[in-house]
Amino acid sequence: MKKPTDPRHLARIKIVEELFAQSFASQKKLSSKTKDIIKNLNIIDQAISLAAPQWHISKIAKIDLAILRLSVYELYIDKREPIKVIIDEAVEIAKSYGNDKSPSFINGVLATIVKKEKNE
């Protein structure tokens, strides 16, 4: 597997790793973006819950949840990248870090969120 070199991709991986670690124990040293994601977890987790009502937040694999939280933050709050880029990045990270079903699950949840956002 080719090692990613894009600095934006590497930054996203670092944030996903911080969010993943945070789900097990409070971390002292976090990037400012990760801190902002944690500060906005109510909004982010609500969007995830509405898009995947059959999956309670506590039942989503922690790595998938970390990827989703970063992606929803980028979609709703940060809004610096095109939607397609955010979703593609999330799926690529899921292919590397999640299980076999992670990429399609994450793609489905994010597509539902985007669809709901466009309909509002």
N, C-alpha and C positions, 0 to 999 in steps of 0.2 A: 504494500500500500504506500502510495506517495505521501510524503510528509507535507502538511499544509504550510505554506509560506506567507500567504496573504495576512498582513498585520491585523486587518479587521476580523478575519476568521479566527486568528490566534487569540485576539482580545475576547471574542465571544466564548471561545473554549475556556479561557481563564474565568470568565464570569460564571459559566455553567458549573465549573468545578467549585467555585466559591459557594454558589447557591446549593449545590449538592452537599458539600461539607457542612454548610449551615443547617441543613435539614437534620443532621445528626447531633450537632452541638454548636453552641454559639461561638462564632469565630471572632477574634479580636481584630485581626488585620483584614479589612475588606476594601476593595476598590470603591470609589465614590459611586460608580454606576450600580454596583451590587447593593450598596447601602440605599440608594434611591429605589431600587427594585423592592427591597425589603420594606421600605417605608410605604410603598404603594401596594403591598400584598393584598389588601382588602379588595381593591378595584381589580387587580390582576386575577386573583383567585375566583372572584365572582364571574368574570368573563369566561374563565376556563370551565367553571361549574355549569354555566348556562350553555356552553357549547358541547359539553360532554356530561349531560345529566345522569347517564347510567353509571358514571364513574365518580364516586366521592373523592375529593381531593386527597384524603388519607389513603385511598386505595390505588392511586396512580403511582407507578414506579417512580422512585425519587429522582432518578436521572431524567426521566421523561418530564417530570414536573419542573425540574430546574430548566430544561430546554424550553418548555412552554412558558414559564414565567419570564424568561429573558425575551422570548419572541413577542409575547403579549405586551410587555413593557415597551418594546421597540415599536409595536403597532399602535398602541394607545397613547403613550406618554412621550416617548422620545421622538418619534415620527421623522427621523432623519433619512431613513433608507426606504426605497421603494418596497411595496408589499411583497412583490415577487422575490426580491433579494432576501427579505426576512424569512419567508417561508422556505426558500431553497436552502438557506444557511441552516435553519433549524433541522430540516430533513437530513442534510449532510452530517451534522453533528450527531443526530440520532443514529445514523448508519454506523458511525464510529464508536459511539458510547452506549447506545441502547441495545435492546434485544431485537430479534428478527421482526417483531411487530411494531416496534417503536416508530420507524419512519412513516408508515402508513397511518398510525394512530395520531402522531403529531401533525401530519399533513391534513388529516381529516378535521381535527380540532381547530387548527388555524384557519382552514378554509371555511368552516362554519362561523367562526368569529368574524372573518372578513365579510362573509355573506350577510350576516346579521347587521353588521356595521353599515353596509351599503343600503340595506332596507330601512334603516331608521331615518 
